[in-house]
């Protein structure tokens, strides 16, 4: 599968390729799925989801970031039917989504409420801040959709004085929800 090209900058860090790989694996997207990317920013998750799912809705509240999503979508080959909406979630969220990616922490409780009310099967929320991760885990648990929590950190190697050292990225807390979740084991 082709790499995601992100020639346009949204003044925010896109979800790193390694994080996207795990995110998409947890969303378990298929060709008949409708997935929603809440807080699309650069469009990186939208693009990768559109290569797996039949339909994608990207929601972004900032017009300049929405424009970046659209430009980056145009720079990549995708097969899915993609809709891009300027809205602050939960406004603009479709009623028929199978899977939901929450990339931002604004209004996430209302987004989760919408997901529960509309029977979204799979939800993944990625968080970089520990306090938000704690609140998100509790919000998933309260809605009885908490399936698992994954914490990981990506490091990339670089040359340092003729040897390899590593530059670590911030840890990512991935909260995974499912409609039929049995909770953490």
Secondary structure by P-SEA (a helix, b strand, c coil): ccccccccccccccccaaaaaaaaaaacccccbbbbbcccccaaaaaaaaacccbbbbbbccaaaaaaaaaaaaacccccbbbbbbccccccccccccbbbbccccaaaaaaaaaaaacccbbbbbbccaaaaaaaaaaaaaaccccccccbbbbbbbbcccbbbbbbccbbbbbbbbccccccc
